[in-house]
Amino acid sequence: MHRYALSALLFVVAFQAHAAVDYVPLQEKSQGQSLTGGNVLNDSLFSNPAGSTFTQVYSLDASMQGLNNFAVSVLDTKTEGVGGGLAYFRRGIEGARTQGGRVNLATRVSDMLGAGASGKYVVGPDSKGQEAKLTDVDLGLLANFSYFVMGLTLRNALGGNDAMELKRELALGARFNYKNQLFFSATAIGTKGIDPNQVGFGMEFVSPYYFALKGGYYFQPRTPFQSWTAGASFISPKLSLHYAVEFKNLLRGMEHQIGLTLLM
């Protein structure tokens, strides 16, 4: 099993990658886009197709940044064998709209290794403002070592669409867990191994009193871009409310996002 996992890792690393995403979910936004190696729920449909393989839930999730920026999803990991999920998002920027859907399948390969694949269809403007389409697949691996989790995601594995700036990208991340209360995470998205286009860091404090506080920071080494992020959640056994804010380029612009998660 370890031989197959290593072979898959080397196969994925052989691809070049570029920092390009079609939608950033709320938990990623609040923690510096650093959750490639996280055990997360519906956000895994965008962050890492294998990110929910070590959960057992049936959940509905919705988040919005405005009428033109929102996502809705359903996730089922209680089904024996293979879990699945569906997601739809819409993102409007400067009058242009990008929207798409995802179908996700994920399973545990072993007690410590999960794998997932997410087919997606995206419609939006290309670099010339003309309508373009993307049909592609994201692939993911998640290794769960209790207090330490590692994740690997190959987005747009079939090549992406350069005109839409949705290119093939590789994300490698890890998350550390201290007593299920304090979490530290990091993700690098690179083109040639150790030469990343984007690096993100995040942390989360989960209180026993039904709330969580989050923060993060990410930057792009080849550009002046850098951003701080923060968030908070109210957590209950059935319904959780979330808030995230991103401070673009050190307080020069702010993006707010709210969401809720319903566990069935």
N, C-alpha and C positions, 0 to 999 in steps of 0.2 A: 504493500500500500504506500509506504514512504517513497518507493522508487517511482511509482506512478505520479505521486504528488510533485516530486522534484522534477520529473519530466515535463509536467504541465507548466510548472513555474518557469523553467528554462524556455519552453516554447513561447510563452506569453512575453517574456522579457525580450525576446528576439525582435519583437515589433517596435517600430518607432511610435512615439505618442506625442500628442499635443494637448494643451490645456483648453478644452472646449466642452461645455456642458449645455444641454438643452433646458434643464430646469434644476435649480438648487432648492431642495426641500428645507423645511423650517428648522429641523434639528441641525442640519449641516450649516445653515445660515447663522445659527446662534453659537456654534462652536468652531468657527474658523474653517469650515469645509474640511474637517479632519476626521470624518467618521467612516472611512473606507474599512477600517478594522474594528467596527463596533457592532455589538449585538443590538440592533435597532429593529423597530417594527415597520410600519408602512414606508418610512423614509428609505428603507433598504431597496425599494423598487427603483429608486433613482441613484442611490449611493453605491450599493453593492448587491447584486442579485442574490448572493448567498448570505446576506446580513441578517436574515431572520430565521436561519435554519436551526438555531438553538433556542427558539422560543416556541411556545404552544399557545396560540391565541387565535381568535377570530375577531378582527378589528376593522372598524371603519374610521377613516381619517379625512379631514378637510382642512385646508389652510388657504389664506388669501392675503395678498398684499394690496389689493384693490380689485375693482370689477374686471379689469383686464389681466390680472395676475392671480391665478389660483390653481389649486390642484385638489383632486378628490381621488380616493383609492380605497380598495378593500383587500384585506390580507387574510388568508386562511392557512395556518400552520398546525392546526389540530388534526387535519386529515392524515391518516397513516401513510407512510411512504414518501409521498411528494406533496409539498406545500405549494400554494399558488397565490397569485395576486393580480389585480387589475388596477390600472391608474390612468387618469386623464389629466392633462395640464394645459393651461393657456397662459401665455406670457406676452404682454404688450410693451414695446419699447419704442418711444418716439413715433407713435402712430403706426408702427409695423407690428403685426401679430404673428407669433409662433405658437402652434398648438400641436398636441400629439397624444398618443396613447401607448400603453405598455401592457404586455402580458408576461407574467413572471412565473417560472417554475424553479423550485429549489428542493434539495434533499440532503440528508446526512450521508456522506460516504462512509464515515466511521464515527466512533464516539467523539472524536476530536476534530473531524474535518467535514465541512459542508461545501456544497457546490451549487451554483445556480446559473440560470440563463434568462435573459429578459429580451424578448422581441419588441421592437418599437417602430412606430411610424410617426414621423414628424413632418409638418407642413409649415413653411414660413418663407420669408424673403431671403433671396441670396444677396451677394455683395452689391449687385446692381439694382436691387429693389424688386426684382422679378420673383414670382412665386416659384418655389423649389420644394422638392420632397426628398425625404430620407426614409429608407427602409433598412434597418440594421439590427444588430444583436449586441447586447452587453453580456459579458461572461464574468463570473466571480467565484472566488474561493474564500473560505473563512476557516481559520484554524483556531479552535477554542481551547485554551489551556487554563481555564478557571480565572485566575487573576490577571491573565495576559491573553489578549486576542490579537491575531494578525489577519489582515484582509488584503486581497489582491483583486483588482477589477480591470478588465480590458473593455473599454467602452468603444462602441462603433467598430467591432471586430472585423466587419466586412469591408472596412475602408472609409466609411463616413461619406460626407459631402463637403469638399473643400470650399465650394461656392457659398455654402451656408455657414462656414467656419465651424462645422461639426466634424472634426477629424478623429482618427483613431488615437486614443490616449490610454496610457497605463497609469493606474493609481495604486500605490502601495502604502498601507497604513497599519497602525497598531494602537491599541487602547489598553491602559493599565487600570486595574480595579482595586481599590483599597477598601475592604469591608463593605462592599456594595453601597458605599456612601460617597466616595471621592474617586473620580475618574479623570485620567489624563489621556489625551489622544493626539496623534500626529499623522499627517498624510503628505506624501510627496507625489507630484504628477510630473513625469519627466519624459524627455525625448530620447535620451541615450544613457540609460542606466542611472548614473549618479549625477547627471546634469539636469536637475528638475526645472520645469517652467513655473511651477507653483508649489509652495510649501505652506502647510497650515497646521496650527496647533489649537487645541481646545481643552477645556476642563469643565467638569460638572460636579456640583455638590447636591446630593439627594438627601434631604432631611427626613427623619422619621416622622415629622409633623406635616406630611402631605404637600411639600413643595420642593422645588429644585431650582438652583441658580446655575447659570451657565455663562461661559465667556470664551473668547477665542481671538486669534490673530492669524491672518494669512497674507502672503506677499508673493510677488512674481519677480524672481531675481534678475530677469533680463529687462525689466521695465521699472519705472518709478512707482508703480502701483503697490499700495499696501492698504489693509483694512482691518479695523477692530470690530469685533462682534460681541453681542451679549444677548441674554435671554432668561426667561423664567417660566416655570410650569407650576400649575396647581394639579396635584395628582390624587386621584381617588381610585378605588378598585374598578369602577366602571367607566367613568368619564374624566378625562384630563384636558385641561386648557393650557395653551402654550402661547408664548410671545417671544419674538426675536427681533433684534434691531442690528443693522450693520452701518458702521460709520465709514463711508467710502473715503479713501485717501486722507485719513487722519482728520475727521470731523468736517470735511468739506461737503459732505452730502450724507443723508440718512435714509435708510430703507426700513420700514416697519412691516412685520408680518405676524399674523395671529392664526391660531389653529385650534382644533380640538380632535381628540381621539376617543372613540367609543369602543369599549371591549365587550363582546357579546358572550 
